[in-house]
Amino acid sequence: MAALLRTLGLERFLMVPDPPSGHYGAALVSCDIVGHSATSPRDQVARVAGINSIVAETINIWSPSDVVWSSGGDGGHVVFRRDTWRQSAISLLLRLRRWSADEGIPLRVVGHYGQVTHITGADDRIQFVGDGINYAGWLLTQATSGGIVATDAFRREVEVMELEPVVEFHTPRIIPNTNFKPQLLFLMSSGDTRSRWNESASRDRDSLSLAVRQHRGWDVLYFAKRIWQVNSADEEVLRALESVKPHHLRSTKDVNPFFEHLQPDELKEVLRLGQLVERRRGDLICSYDEPGDTMLVILRGQVGVYNSEGEGFDGAADPRYVEHQGDIVGELAYALSRNRTADLIALTDVALLSFNYENIRLGLASTPVGQAAAHQVSSFIHYRVLQHVSDNAPYLLGPRRSGPLSAGSGSWDYALTKLRKHCELIVIDERVLDLGVEDLPSPTSGHHGLCILVAGEVRVQDSNGAPLKGTTFPVLWVDVPKLLRLPHRTYRVQEEPVKILRIRAEGLAELDARQREALHKALPRAMFGRPGKYEFDVFLCYAEEDWKAVSQIHGRLLSKGITCWVDRERIAPGASVTESIEQGLRSSRFLLACVGRNFARSTWAQQELRAALHLDIKRRKDNSVLVLELDELEDDQNAVPLLIKDAKRVSYARAEEFDELVAHITSGVDAT
C-alpha cells in the first residue's frame, strides 16, 4: 500500500512517525538564480514565482513539516526530513534544471545530504541550522550554472535505491573549504538533461577568440593575461595580441596614452610586466593616504574616485569621477611621490592591470617606439597632475568647480584641454630654488609661467614661517606677460622629493579673457603659501537686521581681494538652505561673525556659529571663527553669544583694527 501511495504521489496519507528532532540527517535541494538583482523588478517577480511553483508541487505531496522550503527570495533550500526523500528530491532537481534551461535563466542547483537541527522562529516557521545547510549554502556560491552539482554524501544516499528516471553521477571534482570536511563533488545528469562544469580555461579561450573577432582590445588583453598566468608561452595568446591595433584600445578619454604607440612586440612586453588585479563590486581597491607606487589600467568594469585629498565625501554618495574601461587610475601616487590621493572603489566587478611606472619606463627605453610610448605616458601623467591640482585649488578651479577656469564663455574642461599641452612636472634636485632669477631644470624654454608646488616641502629663504607643503598646492611664482609677474622668491628645500607643476605662459595666454582676468585676481592671494583647499576666505555670519552694515563690510572685503560666502548670493531659489549653509561653511577658511545687538537673537546666526565650531573640531583646530563687532558692545553683556565670549574681538568702528583683520585673513596663516 505504501508503495502504491508513493507511486500515486500521495505520500501525505502514509501513517508515519513525527519528524525527527535534535541533530539528524536531512537531504537538501538548493537553488539560486545567478544575477537576479540585475534584472528588472518584473522579471524578478516572474522568476521567483516560477521557482516557488516548482517547489510547491513537491511540498504538496508530503505531510506538513516533512518537507520545508527555506526561501531566500531568488532561491533557497528544500529540506527533506523523511527517509523516503530520494525520489522526490531527484525529481525536484531535474525539474529545476529543466526550468532553467527552458526559460534561459542561469540557475545554480545543488543536492546535498548532511546533519541539521531546527528551531521554531519568531514567525512560527521552522528554521534550520547546522553543517548540512551551511555547506549547501556555501556550495551554491561555488556551483556551476550549467547543471546540477551533488555532494558525495548525496550520491551515496541516492545510489542505495533504484530510481526512475535513472540518474548518473559523473565528472568528480574537489572544491576545498577548510571550514568543512572535504568531499568530492559530482555532476548529476539524466537522459537529455546534462550537466557540465563551467570550464574557466576553455571559457577564457572562447572569450579571447570572440574579443579578437569583435576588435575589443581591452578584453583581448584581459583574457590574454588570464591565460598567460597559467601558460606564459601560449601561442594563441601571441596570435591574439598581434591582432590588436591602437584604435582597439580606446578609453572614455580617447586613445589610452599608455598603449597608443606600442607595436605588437612592445604590447606583449608591457602585458608581461603588468600584474592582473581583480576585485568584486563594492571592494575597496585602495584608500586615501595608503602607500602605493603603481598605476592601474582598467581592463573591465568601472571604478569610482572618492575622498579626494582626504576631504571626505562632503555628504554625497556619488563619486568625484567614474573611470571606465581603458582609463588609468592611481597614477598620482607615483607622479606626486606620495601616498594614495583618494579612495578607489569598484563600482562593478573590475579587472585592472597594475604597473610600477619605473619598471615600464626602463622596459620601454631600449627602442624608439618604446621611447615614444614612455613620452606619451609622461604627458598623460602631467595632465593628470594638472587635473588633480585644479580640482583641489580654488585659484584654478576648486572642489566646487567655480574658480577662475570656470569663468568666461568656455567650459572649464575645455580650459584644461588648452593647458594640457603646456604643462610639465619638474623634479627639483637643488637644495635652494631661486625662482625669477634662474630657469627651472626644464626641457622647454621661454617664460616661467605659473609654478605650483605639488610634492615635497620648501620654506621661504630667511623666513621663520611655516614650510609650504605640496599637499596644499601653494603657488610659488607667477611670470605671465600681460597677466601677472610677481617678484622673485628664493626657497630652501625642507623635504624631498620636490616637484613643481609648471603651466607655461603660452598656455595661459590661450585662455578666455574672463578666465585670465579671474586668474589675475586670484593668483596674488594664492602666492607664497596661502591655503589652497578653501573656495572662500570667509563665511559671513550675521543677523538679518544688520544687513545694511554687513553689506558695507562685504564690499570692503571684496575690494581687498577677499572672497566671501554670503547667503543672499549663494543660496539658489529652491535649494535646501541647511545644505547650502553647511556646504558654505565647509568651503570657507574662516567664519566671520558680524556681531551687533541683534546677533544673539538671530536663530540662523546661532546655528551657523555652532556648526562652524563643530567643524573646527573635525578640522582639529579651534581658531577659524573671527569676531567683528558692528557696535560698541561693552555695555551689553548679552549681545555676544557665550560660545565666542572669550574670542578676540575686532571693532569695525576702529579703522586700524579692521585693517589688521584684513591683513590676518590675507596673510595665509591660521587665525590665533
NORFENFEN-V558172 format. One line per field, one symbol per residue. phi: phi as a letter, one per 30 degrees, with the letter a starting at -180 (. if undefined). psi: psi as a letter, one per 30 degrees, with the letter a starting at -180 (. if undefined). A space follows every 10 residues. Layout:
BEGIN
phi: ???
psi: ???
END
This chain:
BEGIN
phi: .eddddedic edcddbdded bidadbcbcb baddidddcd eddddddddd ddddddeddd ccdeidbbcc ccjcllbccc ccdcdedddd ddedddddde dddicdbdbb cbbadbbbbc ddcicdbcbk dedddddddd dcddcclccb ddddeddddd bdbbddcbcb hdacbdaddb ddadcbdcba hddccbdddd dddddddddd dddchcedde dddddddddc bdcddddedd ddddceddcd bdciddddce cddedddddd ddddcdbbbd ejdddaceid dlbccbcddb jbbccbhdhi dichicdddd bcccejdcbi ddeddchade cadcbddbdb bbccbddddd eddcddbedd dddddddddd dddddeeddd dccddcbiec hbdedddidd ddddddddde dccacccccd dbccdjccdd dbdccjddic cbdbaibbbd eibcdddccd dchddcabbb eibabcedbc bcdcbcdcbb dccdeddddd deedddddde dddedddije ecccdbdbcd cadedceedd dddedddddc icdbcbedcc cdeidddddd ddddddccdb ccddccdcdd cddddddddd dddddedddi abbcccccdd bdcedbdcdc eedbddddcc cddceddddd dddddcdicd db
psi: eeeeeeefhh ffgkjlllll laklkkkkjk lkkkgeffll eeeeeeeeee eeeeeeeeef gllkfekkjj kgdgaakjjk glfhfeeeee eeeeeeeeee eefhkkkkkk klklkllllj lfgglkkkll eefeeeeeee fflkggakkk leeeeeeeff lkljlklkkl illkjkjffl kkllklkklk bfjkllkjje eeeeeeeeee eeeghieeee eeeeeeeffe jfgkeeeeee fffkleffhl afhakkfefe gkleeeeeee eeflkkkkll kfkjellkgk kkgllkkjek akkkklhkgg gafhgkfkle ljkakflklg feeeeghllk flkkkjflkl kkjkkkeeee eeffffleee eeeeeeeeee eeeeeeeeee ffjffdeleg hgaefflafl leeeeeeefe ggllkkkkfl fkjjkfelkl ikflaalebk kkkfkaklkk khkglklkkf ffhkkekkjj kgdkklllkk kkkeklkkkk jkjleeeeff lkeeeeeeee eeeeffkhgk kffkekekjj klkefgeeee eeeeeeeefg gkkkjkefff jlkflkeeee eeeeeffkel kjjjjaffef fjeeeeeeee eeeeeeeefh lhggjkkjkf ljgefjffek kefgefkkkk kffjeeeeee eeeeeffgll l.
END
